[in-house]
Amino acid sequence: MQLPLLNNLPLLLTKWKSILDPVLANPQTNMSILKNVALATGNNQIPHLLGQVQQGWIITDIQGAATIYRNKDFSGTYLYLHSSAAVTVNIGVF
């Protein structure tokens, strides 16, 4: 007696693919975390190590009070951030 799952395996694989492809295509699922990045007051240049032009970034942890924003366009090598105070952060880059 055959298992019913084997008869429907191609359909099941197609369904899984349609569910997983959008998740895997989201750049945030391939995020790299830059830990303990010391930001000085003013403009900062941080190597993001992605090997491609990045698509975004988020602060995942901050050790202090500061306003942080990107002050230059994305590049294939660096993330350019401006900080209102000297702080240490973890940054998710993707």
Secondary structure in CASP SS format (residue, H / E / C, confidence):
PFRMAT SS
TARGET T0000
AUTHOR 0000-0000-0000
METHOD secondary structure of the structure
MODEL  1
M C 1.00
Q C 1.00
L C 1.00
P H 1.00
L H 1.00
L H 1.00
N H 1.00
N C 1.00
L H 1.00
P H 1.00
L H 1.00
L H 1.00
L H 1.00
T H 1.00
K H 1.00
W H 1.00
K H 1.00
S H 1.00
I H 1.00
L H 1.00
D H 1.00
P H 1.00
V H 1.00
L H 1.00
A H 1.00
N C 1.00
P H 1.00
Q H 1.00
T H 1.00
N H 1.00
M C 1.00
S E 1.00
I E 1.00
L E 1.00
K E 1.00
N E 1.00
V E 1.00
A E 1.00
L E 1.00
A C 1.00
T C 1.00
G E 1.00
N E 1.00
N E 1.00
Q E 1.00
I E 1.00
P E 1.00
H C 1.00
L C 1.00
L C 1.00
G C 1.00
Q C 1.00
V C 1.00
Q C 1.00
Q C 1.00
G C 1.00
W E 1.00
I E 1.00
I E 1.00
T E 1.00
D E 1.00
I E 1.00
Q C 1.00
G C 1.00
A C 1.00
A C 1.00
T C 1.00
I E 1.00
Y E 1.00
R E 1.00
N C 1.00
K C 1.00
D C 1.00
F C 1.00
S C 1.00
G C 1.00
T C 1.00
Y E 1.00
L E 1.00
Y E 1.00
L E 1.00
H E 1.00
S E 1.00
S C 1.00
A C 1.00
A C 1.00
V E 1.00
T E 1.00
V E 1.00
N E 1.00
I E 1.00
G E 1.00
V E 1.00
F C 1.00
END
